[in-house]
Amino acid sequence: MKTVTFKIDGDLLRDIESLARELGESRNSVISRATRFYTDSYDEAIAKARLDDPDRTTIPHETVLREFGL
């Protein structure tokens, strides 16, 4: 685990502290879970945008298998 220091708005910190108390978790746990949720959601949004891109280049599955000798 790495330590990260950052500044946060007071209102948001109060929300995090309130949520942590309600869940019986530490602020660190709430922030870690929220960050993981955000990055997972963002990854999904990026993947969807790539799929919706009409100019995207795709490689057939069979071609990938053949190129990697599978």
Buried (B, 14 or more C-beta within 10 A) or exposed (E): EEEEEEEEEEEEEEEBEEBBEEEEBEBEEBBBEEEEEEEEEEEEEEEEEEEEEEEEEEEEEEEEEEEEEE
